[in-house]
Amino acid sequence: MFHIPFDFYPLLKPFLFLLDPEKAHNLSLLCLRKGLVPAAKIPNDPILNATFGPLSLPHPIGLGAGFDKQGDLIQELFNFGFSFAEIGGVTPKPQPGNPRPRMFRDVPHKAIINRFNFNSIGFQAFLRHLEAWHDATAMEKERPIVGVNIAHGDNVKDEAEAYIRGIEMFAPYISFATINISCPNAPDARHLEEKDELKALLERVTKAHASLEKKPLLLVKISPDQTEAQAKDIADAVLSVPLDGMIVGNSTTDRPSSLPASFAAEKGGLSGEPLFEKSTKLLGLMYRLTEGKVPLIGCGGVFSGQDAYAKIRAGASLVQIYTSMVFRGPYVVAHILEEMIPLLKRDGFSCIKEAVGADFRKESL
Ligand SMILES: Cc1cc2nc3c(=O)[nH]c(=O)nc-3n(C[C@H](O)[C@H](O)[C@H](O)COP(=O)(O)O)c2cc1C
């Protein structure tokens, strides 16, 4: 455990969990802003080296969207040891999101339900944060890999146009842009995942993206709530356009029967441990349906090195986490990586790339 300075989180957590989850989250952001979280030390082992399309990363663990919704803590996020971070979701115009309370935790099941529905400062203000980060890091040898999660926001007539505008605005500053079509909270949010709508959307967005001077990688983030037939439609649509990758996936509207009734009754997207199995199954299916041709990011319920390794073996080139930060604290990335190294060694892999999709590679894809 020498990679972790001193993991104070188990001592702090009981007090933090006395607070309303959104207040606890805001307090964590404040501590990060004030420099009160000592930086995690990440294992420096080449076995962890990962790739995603043209990107090379020292390890595969990144931050999922929604933690830094306003993009005003970009550099600080890397104190946690992430190899990449997705900021946002951001909407074209400022919007307040749903009324509070809108975030709930269930401690025994290590789960969160949120129904924020994009409390966002809007593209313009978000752009200023990105520009400020860019200026502040102008002297750095290499900027960390940052992506923006783009949502179309409430009451938009032309969703494709909203995504395109966001991509065009943020492109000069980011490594990847994610088209978020899978928010479980926005009204009528998931219709864009339907076959014809998705194909039409991706065709317009990829066409606009192709004309950009500086092109960030273009990803789409899908929901884990897909039947096999829906997953096949999504895979077909994604394979028909020049998309750089897919994130599988967002939080779920499902409520496993193991959850307590009062928690399960809250509307919104469920994340954390109860999401792991479902999202990993869909990830494996997507890997097979896309024949390993579309780089995938596995997201949903990753708490341990074993979980992250399972996502990679199911087909993920990279892994994102959010809810495990709440339950395991700011050194969760270091813990996950330390736990993953022996598993990679045990199975004879010399880097992450070799392990991607290993569960399925023996079968004919
Ligand atoms: C409070 C909260 C806010 C989130 N906001 C967003 C968001 O704005 N955009 C998005 O694509 N995903 C959002 N997510 C989903 C996460 O990025 C992730 O896909 C999901 O939580 C599953 O991963 P996890 O089990 O590791 O948390 C949010 C999740 C939580 C818990």
The ligand as an SDF file (V2000), in Angstrom:
LIG
                    3D

 31 33  0  0  0  0  0  0  0  0999 V2000
  -24.2890   12.1610   -9.3120 C   0  0  0  0  0  0  0  0  0  0  0  0
  -24.0320   11.6340  -10.6900 C   0  0  0  0  0  0  0  0  0  0  0  0
  -24.0770   12.5090  -11.7690 C   0  0  0  0  0  0  0  0  0  0  0  0
  -23.8420   12.0260  -13.0720 C   0  0  0  0  0  0  0  0  0  0  0  0
  -23.8700   12.9050  -14.1340 N   0  0  0  0  0  0  0  0  0  0  0  0
  -23.6110   12.4260  -15.3850 C   0  0  0  0  0  0  0  0  0  0  0  0
  -23.5800   13.3170  -16.5050 C   0  0  0  0  0  0  0  0  0  0  0  0
  -23.7380   14.5230  -16.3780 O   0  0  0  0  0  0  0  0  0  0  0  0
  -23.3580   12.7830  -17.7490 N   0  0  0  0  0  0  0  0  0  0  0  0
  -23.1620   11.4200  -17.9270 C   0  0  0  0  0  0  0  0  0  0  0  0
  -22.9650   10.9640  -19.0600 O   0  0  0  0  0  0  0  0  0  0  0  0
  -23.1350   10.5820  -16.8770 N   0  0  0  0  0  0  0  0  0  0  0  0
  -23.3690   11.0460  -15.6250 C   0  0  0  0  0  0  0  0  0  0  0  0
  -23.3630   10.1710  -14.5630 N   0  0  0  0  0  0  0  0  0  0  0  0
  -23.1250    8.7280  -14.8210 C   0  0  0  0  0  0  0  0  0  0  0  0
  -21.6820    8.3110  -14.5830 C   0  0  0  0  0  0  0  0  0  0  0  0
  -20.7880    8.9920  -15.4300 O   0  0  0  0  0  0  0  0  0  0  0  0
  -21.5440    6.7840  -14.8130 C   0  0  0  0  0  0  0  0  0  0  0  0
  -21.8380    6.5030  -16.1590 O   0  0  0  0  0  0  0  0  0  0  0  0
  -22.4840    5.9790  -13.9250 C   0  0  0  0  0  0  0  0  0  0  0  0
  -22.5710    6.5490  -12.6530 O   0  0  0  0  0  0  0  0  0  0  0  0
  -22.0040    4.5200  -13.7890 C   0  0  0  0  0  0  0  0  0  0  0  0
  -20.7010    4.4410  -13.2420 O   0  0  0  0  0  0  0  0  0  0  0  0
  -20.4220    4.2160  -11.6610 P   0  0  0  0  0  0  0  0  0  0  0  0
  -21.2230    3.0100  -11.2330 O   0  0  0  0  0  0  0  0  0  0  0  0
  -18.9390    4.0170  -11.5790 O   0  0  0  0  0  0  0  0  0  0  0  0
  -20.8680    5.4330  -10.9760 O   0  0  0  0  0  0  0  0  0  0  0  0
  -23.5750   10.6350  -13.2710 C   0  0  0  0  0  0  0  0  0  0  0  0
  -23.5160    9.7740  -12.1620 C   0  0  0  0  0  0  0  0  0  0  0  0
  -23.7440   10.2530  -10.8880 C   0  0  0  0  0  0  0  0  0  0  0  0
  -23.6580    9.2910   -9.7180 C   0  0  0  0  0  0  0  0  0  0  0  0
  1  2  1  0
  2  3  1  0
  2 30  2  0
  3  4  2  0
  4  5  1  0
  4 28  1  0
  5  6  2  0
  6  7  1  0
  6 13  1  0
  7  8  2  0
  7  9  1  0
  9 10  1  0
 10 11  2  0
 10 12  1  0
 12 13  2  0
 13 14  1  0
 14 15  1  0
 14 28  1  0
 15 16  1  0
 16 17  1  0
 16 18  1  0
 18 19  1  0
 18 20  1  0
 20 21  1  0
 20 22  1  0
 22 23  1  0
 23 24  1  0
 24 25  2  0
 24 26  1  0
 24 27  1  0
 28 29  2  0
 29 30  1  0
 30 31  1  0
M  END
$$$$
